Structure formats: C-alpha cells, structure tokens
Amino acid sequence: MKAMTRSQLARYAGVSQATFKRWMEQIRPEILKVCPDQKQRGLLKPAVVRLIVERFGIDISVPAKKR
C-alpha cells in the first residue's frame, strides 16, 4: 500500500470529495487509532489508506477514472 491523497481515493471509490469527506468523518476515531499523528491535510499514510480501502471496499488495483 502506498500513501495517497483523499482526492485520489475518492476517484478510486467513484464518489465526490464531499461524500468521501463524510466517510472519513465516520471513521476518524479508527484512523487516529491506526495513525495518531495523521493530519487533516496532505497525504494519507499507507496504514490509513489500507484501513479506508478495507473498510469501504475500494478497489485500487484498477486505474481511477478522472471526473
């Protein structure tokens, strides 16, 4: 797993950035358990990307569609 931005993950999931932000708010406590120093901005660390991908069933093996 590699570090990714929220907008990259939103594209992979096929949702808007606003929807993705709501998803992130739902699992914020879990994110902080996995990576306590994760900031609100910037790249998501690989451990956080793994959590999000597994939690929401996002397939990152297929190239993301540009909107």
Number of C-alpha atoms within 10 A of each C-alpha: 11 11 14 15 13 19 16 16 21 19 19 19 18 16 14 12 15 11 12 18 14 11 15 16 12 11 13 13 12 15 20 13 11 14 15 10 10 15 11 10 8 11 17 21 18 14 14 22 21 15 15 19 16 11 11 10 10 18 13 14 7 8 9 15 10 8 7
